[in-house]
Amino acid sequence: MRYMVLCALATIGSCILGESQSLPQPLTDQFQKESVVIERSETTIRMHADGTGERMLHAILRIQSQGAVQQFGLLSFSYASAK
């Protein structure tokens, strides 16, 4: 019981102290005039022992214009047919 009271007081105290500190000012966005900003891009390629493989692309994009919406509105994927 005593442990729960101490935890509650510590949480309340940290919340009060957290509100009294000034928040850092946001940095000006140096990419605000760009139509697309690539925030993160990762490519992983795996090759298997039987000669097959796979490529995975993980990207996080910030789309900031109507032209970029039209460009990225239709995604196309390539594949190899097994025939």
PyMOL commands that set and color helices and strands:
alter all, ss='L'
color gray80, all
select helices_A, chain A and resi 2-20+66-72
alter helices_A, ss='H'
color red, helices_A
select strands_A, chain A and resi 36-47+53-63
alter strands_A, ss='S'
color yellow, strands_A
deselect
rebuild
show_as cartoon
